[in-house]
Amino acid sequence: MAIYCNNMRQIACSILLFLVSVMPMAGHEASPIVENKSRAAADELVFSFYGQPLSAAAIQPVKVKSVRDADVFQAWKDYQRRDITQVLASLRSRAEELGLNDWFVLELVRNYADGLLPDGTPADRVMLEHFLLVGMGYDVRLARTEQQLLLLVPFEQEVYERFFIKIGGKDYYIFYDDLEFNPNEKSVVYPCDPSRNNLGKGQSFSLLFKDKALNVPSSEESLCDFNDGQIRVVCEVNPRVMRMLRDYPLMDLQCYAVSVVLPQFHAAIEEQLIPQLEGMSQCDAAGALLHFVQYVFGYEDDFEQYGREKVNFVEENFYYDKNDCDDRSILYAFLVKSLLGLDVQFVHYPGHDCTGVRFTECATRGNGYYYGDDYYLICDPSYVGAPIGRCMPEYRSVNPVVKTMIPTMANQPSTSPLEPRLDNRLILSSIIIDKEAK
């Protein structure tokens, strides 16, 4: 089983509010995802989800004696005897009320486990998370090292800067509790799947925001006012949602550009910009939007601003007063696509990102490239003062890597007629094979 990585980022544990004790429940042997029909009344558990108290039905927790296979399998059998009907129903209800996508459902379950087992071991919490997520229909798996259990999570999109392993050609990303996991050439990860009948039958986690809108209330609002002298945008941003997005997994840029975290926010931005662009030619409108993105934000590298690599969703660009080239490219691509209806691509040079736009109603003169038979003009939101069709001088002789606005699915090969897609995930020098993984 191969272990892969780039730069590990730990996910911060949510602050716990308090634990309501639970009543023992009786049951009988059942399959991992089939709940018992005779149910005992479940107590309510109150737990913290990004600073917001939520309640859900409580389950009587199981203690995992050790991370040995026999003890893990026994804990799974013990959970099979629990009635999880009300637990799953209440968690699904909370997720629906808040408009959570798959990533935040995962976070919801992890926060629930933290609330139920504040004094439990890391293995106790990971086992509970795995059991509940399988019950909710997700393709999660368990693995272990000599010291701890690991939750293995597959994503539909490619994710960067997180350790993952390949099982059967599929990428499973590693989540752990409060113990450190620092794989090296001597690291061994063993598969440990007590729910073998369900392997590969569940769904992967999608990181996009498409069908649901986050509906997380906040007692505060952040007012933003951006004006470059030609275009003005005034908006309100939900700070709690912004805090939720701060540690979102890193994806390809197009995943951020096509995601709509807050539909009302997108609609408000478009409603303000449409009349300001009215009467402009296609090129003039694209140029006005380019000027706006170039001038209204301060520029700051991610490591200076956040201490790590981070990519902003469209909404986040209006919350923070500084961003960098990939953030600006995402925002510009969204504006040109939604307001002008033009085809936009992301153009990646070593150490720099910008966009390429295929214009249909104006002359395409300037720096650009052919993608198949179509010509795309460089539009660089970070090259302050540069009009459309102007590439930074140091990149004019460099062949770019381009990505369309269609998100690349995990393990999907590139279809670009230009240079193949770059993969910045690094493979460790040693590959450890476990007999069960062959």
N, C-alpha and C positions, 0 to 999 in steps of 0.2 A: 504494500500500500504506500503510494508516494505521498510525501508531505511537501506542501508548497507554501511560500510566503512572500510578502514584500516587507512592509513595516507594520508591526503589530500595534493595534490600538485597543486598549481595554475599554469596555463599556462601563461607565460609572453606574454603581448600584443606586437605585432610587431610595429616598429617605422613607423610612418606615414610620407609619403613624402608631398603630397598636394592633394587638392580636386579640381577637375574640375567641375564647376557648370553644372547642367543638365537641359534639356528643358522639359517642361511638355509634357506628352503623353496622347493621347486620346484613349479610348478603350471601351469595353463593357463587360458585365458579362461573366465569363468563369469558367470552372472547375479549381481546384488548379494546375493541371499539364498540362492543355491545353492552349497554348498561343493564343492571338488574331491574326487573319490573317492580318488585316490592321495594318501596322507598321509605326511608326514615326521614323525618323532618330535619332539614339541614339548618344549622345556625348560619348567621350572616357574618362574613369577614369584612372588615373595613381595612383597606390598604391604600397606599399612596401611588398615584400614577402621575408622574411629572408634577408633583406638588398638589395634585387634586385628589381629595379623598373619594374613593369608589367603594362600593359594596358588592359582594358576590357571595353566593352560597359557599359554605366551608365544607371541606372534605377532611375526614380523619386522616392525618398524615401517616406515612410509613417510614420507619427508620431503616436506613441501609447500613447493614453491619460493616461492610467493607466494599471495596471496588472489585473484589474477586467475582468471576463470572457467576458462581453458585449463589452468592449473596445478592447480586444484582437481579438474577432471574427470580429468586425468592421474593424480593421486594416487589417485582412486577406482578407476581402471582398474588401477593397480598393486596395490591391495588386493584386487581381484577375483582376482588371480593367487595370492593367499595362501590357504593351507588354514586355515580358521577352525573346522573341525569340533570339534577338541578345545578350542579356546578357548571357544566358545559352550557346549559341554557342561560345562566346568568352572565357568564363571560361573553357569550355570543351577543346577548342583549346589550351589554356595556359597549362592545365593539361597534355594534350597529348604531347605537345612540351617538357615539363620538365620531362616527364615520371613519373608523380606523382601516387602513390598508393592511396587507399581510405583515409588513415590518412592525407596525405598531400593535398588531395582534400578538406577535411574538413578544414584544416588550410588555404587553398587558399580562401575559401568562407568567413571564419572568418576575414582574412586580407582584403578582398574586402569590407566587411561591415565596418571595422574600417576606411578604406580609404574614403568610401562614407559618413559615418556618424561620423566624428571625434568629432562633438559637439552634437551628438545625445545622447539619454538616453540609458542605458543598454538594456531596453526593446525594443527600436527601433532597435538596432543591432541584438539582438537575434531573433526578429520577421523576419527580413530580411534574416538572415542565415537559419532559418527554411523554409521559403518560397522558397528560391533558392535550398536548398538541396532536398526538396520534388520534385521540378521541375526537378532535376537531377536524380531522381529515387531512393533516399535513404529513408529508413524507420526511419525517425527522428520524434520525438514527442515533444510537448510542455508541460511543467508543470509550476507551479508557487508556490511561497510562498506568504506571505502577502505583501512582499516588491519587489519581482523581478520575472522575467520570467527565466525559466531554459530550456535549450536545452537538450533533452534526446537522446543519441546516442547508438545504439546497435553494439557490435563488435562480429565478428565470433570467436575470440579467447578470452580466459579469460584475464582480465586486473586486475592488483593489484594496491593498493594505490590510488584508486580514488573512490569517492562515487558513489553508484549506487542504483537503486530501481528496484524492480521486478514488471512487469506488464504482467499478463497472463502467468506467468512462464518464461518470457524472461527478461534478464538483460539489463537495460538501464542506461548508465553512464551519470552523470550530468555534463553539461558544463554551465558556467555562465559568465557574463561579468565582470565588475570591482567592483561589490559589493561582499562582503564576504558571503559565505554560510557555516555555521558551524552547521550541524545538531546535535541534541542531543535528549534525551528522550522526549522532548516536541516539536520537529520539526514536522511540517505537510507540506507535499507536495501534492498539488492538481493537478490532471490531467487537462489539458487545451488544448484540441485538436480541433482547428477550421477546420482541414482537415480530418474530420472523415471518409470520403469516401475512403481515402488513407491509413488508419491505417493498418499496417502489410503487405501492398502490395509491399513496396519497399525493397531494398536490405540492408543487414547489411554491416558494414565496416570491410574489412579485413585489418589486420595490417601486413601481410606478404609481402615480396618483391619476386615475382615469375615471373610474365609475363612482367613487365616493369623495365627499368633501369633508375634510377635518372639521368637526363641530365641537371644538374644545372651548368652553367659556373662559373668559378672563376678566378680572376685575379692573384691568387697566388696558389702555389702548396707546399705541405709539403713533403720533401724527408726523407725517413726512411731507416735505414741500421741496420739490426739485425744479429748478428753473435755470435754463442755459441762455436765457435771453430771447429764445425763439419758441421754445416749448416749455410748458409748465405742467407738472403733475402734482396734485395734492391727494394724499391717501392716508388711510388708517391701517395699521398692521397690528395683529394680535401678538403681543410679546410671548405669551405662553406657547403658541404654536411655533414661534421662532426658536424658543429654547428647546422644543421637542426636535426640531430639525437640525440643531447644532451638531449633534453627533451621528447624523445619518450616514449609512454606509456610502463609500465612494463608488460612483458608477461612471460610465461613459457620459460625455457631455449631453448627448441627445436625450438621454433619459431625464435629465433635469428640464430640458427645453420643452418636452412634450407633456410633462407632468403638470397637472393643475391642482395644487394643494388647496387653494381657496378660490373657488370659482367666482364668488362675489367680488373678490379683489381684482381678478383678471378683467371681469366685466367693467368694473369702475375705471380701470386704467384705459381700456379700449374706448369707453364712452367719452373720456376726456380728450383722448388723442385724435379720434376720428375728425371732429370739427376743426382741429388745429392743422390737419393735413389736407383739408378739403381744398380743391382747386389746384393742388400741386401736381406736377408730372410725376411719373413713377420714380425717376432718378432723383428729382428734387425731394420727394418725400423720403426716400431711402437715405439721402444725404442729410436731411434734417434729423431723422432718427439717429443716424450715426453721430452727428454733432452732439446731440443730446446725451447719448451714452458716454461719449468721450469726455464731456465737460462737467457733468453734474456730480460725478463721484470722484473722491480722492483715490489714488492708486496706492495699494499696499500689498505686499507679498503675504501669502497665507501664513507662513511661519512667523512673520512679524506680527500679524493680526491675531492669529489663533494659536500659534505655537505648533502647528501641524498642518498637513494638507487638508483643505476643505473646499468644497464646491457649493455654490449657492443655487438654490432654486430661484425662480423668477421673483417670488415674493420677498426672499431674503435680501435681494439687492436694494429694495426700497426700505429695508429696516436698518441695515448697516450703511454708514456713510462712506465706506471704503471697500474696494474690491480689486480683483486682478483680472488678467486677460481672459481666463476661462469663464469667470463670472460674467464679464461684459459680453463675451461671445454668446453665452446662453440667453442673456436678456435681449441682445440685438436680434438674434435668430427668432426668438419668440415675437418680437415686435414686427419684424418684417414679414414673417409668416402669417401672423394673425391679422395685421392691419392692411398689408399690401397683397397678400396671397401669393407671394413669390417663393420659389424653391430655394432653400438655404442649405448649405453644407458647413460642417465644421472642418477647419483647415489647421492641421497640426504640424508645426515646425519644431525642431529640437529646442525645447525650453520656451515655446511661445504658441499661443492659440489665437486664431481669428476666424472669420467666416468668409464663405464664398457665396455670391448671390447670382442667380440666373435671371437676368432682366429680360423682359419681353416687349417693352414699349419704348426703349431708349437705346442710344448707341452704346455698345459695350466696348469702350476704349479704356485702356489702362492695363494694369497688371492683373493677370488672371491665369486660368488653366482650363484645359478641356477635360471633361468627365464624359467619356464616350464621345458623342457628337455635340454635346452641349458645352457652351462656354460660360464659365463662372467668373465673375469679377470679384477681386479681393476687396473686402470691406473690413477694416481693422478697427474695432472699437477702442483699442488701447493705444493706437498710433494717433495721439492727440493732434488735431489740426489737419490730419490727412483726409482728403475727400474719398468718395468711393473710387475703386480702381487704383488705389495707391498702397503698395506693399512696403514694409520696412526694407531699406536698402540691403541689410545684411541677409535677408531671406529671398531676394529676387532670383538667385541662382540655385536655390535649394528646392528639390522636389518635395512637395508636402504629402502628408498622409491625410486623406479626406474621409469623413464619415457623414453619411446622410442623416436626415432627421429621423430615420427609422431606427429605433433602438436595436442594438445587436444582442441577440439572445446568447445565453451561456453556451459555450462550446461551438458556436456557429462560426464557420470560416468567413474570411473577408471576401466580398464580391467587388471590391474597388478595382477599376481599371488602372488606377495609379499604384503607387507602392502599397504592398500589403499592410494590413492593420498591425500596428505595433502592440506588443503585449508586454507590459512592464512588470509582470509578475515573475519573480525569480524562482527557479527550481533549486532546492538544496542539492548539494553535491552527492549526498547519499540517499538511496532509495531503500526503505525497509519494507520487506514483504512478509506478511504474516500468513501462515498456512490457510487460515479461514478466508482470506481475501483473494486467494487465487481463483 
